[in-house]
Structure formats: structure tokens, C-alpha cells
Amino acid sequence: MSGYILCQLKRAELPYYIENISTNIYSIEELCYYFYHNIYLLDETILNEHLCDWLRKELGLEKLYRRLYKILEENLGTSEFILAVFKEINYLTHSEFKELNQKLTLLNQQPQVLREKKKGDYLVENRMYVNAVKIYENALQKEDKEGLGEQFNGGIYHNMGCAYLHLFQLKEAAECFKKAYNLLHTKQVLKHYLTVCYMQNSEEFPKICREIGAEAGEQEEIAESLKESAKKAQKVSGEEAERLLEGFIQDYHRSTGF
């Protein structure tokens, strides 16, 4: 699937606004593109009567409007809604449509709290960090984790720490990373926690390391790494700094699989 969208049908004068990633949609092709690439963000805040009305009024898709309204009224589920939109213009190839159907089936089988976490992860990827934190907090408040265990909570705390770090809220980021480490006990998460602690207060860094039981080698490695980053920061662009932060989540995913 290409990175650009060739619109075959009418474009809307008034766009459909998707709040969670602050995006305007002007055509059904753009809507399909959004659906395909943001499957975990598709919920009742997007798949609702307002979208049905927009498709009819702005794009003139009366038949699709009636089909989607029926899906909502009969509570047939998000998968039926999403697939009906794709079928309207044959947006996907046969193999892509089959793959999407499989993804939706898997999505419906996943625990609700896991879908919440994935939604937060998608929002972080789209740099909607405030919204991501809200989603993560909501997931953590759910008492029933459906057998996912403490490692799952640790994963949420870690990624929420990354979101806070992108917002430069270092205190909140450190608190999240510490909670993540207490649940996961991995070197990668410990490194992320100590890194933020050093960024907060380098003078208190040795004390914090002793309290958490970090080895001298880890302290020295983080301190030297951050000193080197500080030197590079004077030379690199904002995009380079952003990539440095995004490396936290990538490292975590590689080390834990979450």
C-alpha cells in the first residue's frame, strides 16, 4: 500500500475530525487509510452516528450510511462497521482484505485492557502523549487484568514513563519507570529509570543508584552516556533528540516482547 492516497470519489467540504490524533479526514479513501493504519484506535469515539451522518451529508454515500446505521443499531460490532467501509470502494486487495479481517478477529479476542494498552502505544507513536497517558491510566485502574499478570502492568508503566518523558515531565517519568522496574526487574528498564534520575538531578544520582541497588558500572555507563549526549545535543536537530527518546520504547519492546 503506497504512502499517498488517490481519491476516486467526492472530497468533503467539511472534514470529519478525529480527535485522538488531531486529524481531519476529507474522503472515504483517507478514512480507509486511517482505519487500516490505526486499528487499535477504532472505537465508539470514531465509529458512531456522527461518522455515518458525515458520510451521507459530505460524501453523498447514502447506501453506506444506511448499512452502517444498521450495524450500529443491531450492535454488530466494530469489525462489521470497519469492513463495510472498506467494501464500499474496494480499497484493499484481496490479500490485504483477508489480512485485515484476521487482525480484526484477533483484536476481538484480546482482553479489553490489552486493547487499551495498545491504544496508548499507538497514540505515543503518533506523538499524542497527553492522550496516551490518559489511556494508560485508565488501563491501570482496571482491576481485572484477565490473567495478564504484573509484567503487563510493568509494560504500561514503562510506556507511560516514555510518554511523560516526551512531555519533559521528568518527575512523573521517573516515578513510572521506577514502578515499571519494581515489577519487571530488567536492566533495560533500570537504565531508563536511572537515566531520567540523572537528567533530574545529577548530584543526587549516586544516592538514587545506591537505594535501588545499581552497580557501579551501571552508574558510570549512564553518567558517561548522558554527558556524551549533552555534547551532541548542541549539534543535533530536534528530530534527532526525538529519535533518542523513541529509542526507549524500541529498546523495551526488543527486550520484553510487550
Secondary structure as GFF3:
##gff-version 3
##sequence-region A 1 258
A	DSSP	beta_strand	16	18	.	.	.	ID=ss1
A	DSSP	three_ten_helix	19	21	.	.	.	ID=ss2
A	DSSP	beta_strand	23	25	.	.	.	ID=ss3
A	DSSP	alpha_helix	28	37	.	.	.	ID=ss4
A	DSSP	three_ten_helix	39	41	.	.	.	ID=ss5
A	DSSP	alpha_helix	49	59	.	.	.	ID=ss6
A	DSSP	alpha_helix	62	73	.	.	.	ID=ss7
A	DSSP	alpha_helix	78	89	.	.	.	ID=ss8
A	DSSP	alpha_helix	94	109	.	.	.	ID=ss9
A	DSSP	alpha_helix	112	125	.	.	.	ID=ss10
A	DSSP	alpha_helix	129	141	.	.	.	ID=ss11
A	DSSP	alpha_helix	149	166	.	.	.	ID=ss12
A	DSSP	alpha_helix	170	184	.	.	.	ID=ss13
A	DSSP	alpha_helix	187	200	.	.	.	ID=ss14
A	DSSP	alpha_helix	205	212	.	.	.	ID=ss15
A	DSSP	alpha_helix	216	233	.	.	.	ID=ss16
A	DSSP	alpha_helix	238	256	.	.	.	ID=ss17
###
